[in-house]
C-alpha cells in the first residue's frame, strides 16, 4: 500500500484551497470552478475551517477603481442604451 497517497479529505481540502486561490477568495467564482453551488462551497469552507484563509485572500485583492458618477460614457449610460428623461446629453 502506498503511504504517499493523499486521503480523500486532504485531496478535497487542497483542491478547495486551489480553487479559492484562483478566484482570489471569491466564493462565487470558486464554486463555478468546482462545479458546485455557492452554498455547497460555503459548507466546505466551514467544514475545512478555511474562513480565515478566504478573508485573507479577499483582503489581498486590490479593489478595482471605479469612476465617480457622471464620468465615463456620455450621458452616463452604456453604449446602445437610451438616456432616461433628465439624463439627456448636454
Steps between C-alpha positions, in 0.01 A plus 500: 500500500631848411552737790564811290141499372272776636180411676178618337461764773849637434451497123164679533651766726793560262267526201273739688796721600626503138158606367471773762850622414418514128186698583692729741268395782181569302277214606255540211781467246658211689165319506475537122853362459412202719160442340311529829245744635609802701326347803688171463828690482409696814439172684837365379677818612345457842575125512866551418526814718615720213308818587813685616681398181212630285498829692876538453477424127219753455688773687812448285311572177537860389162672457406594145487879468159629402435834337280743691140545385471725201833398347555239232263462205305803384168540681619243754358204308638194326537484125165415346302621800246775457546782753218536750317829516712754682817316392518657153839589366592863549 
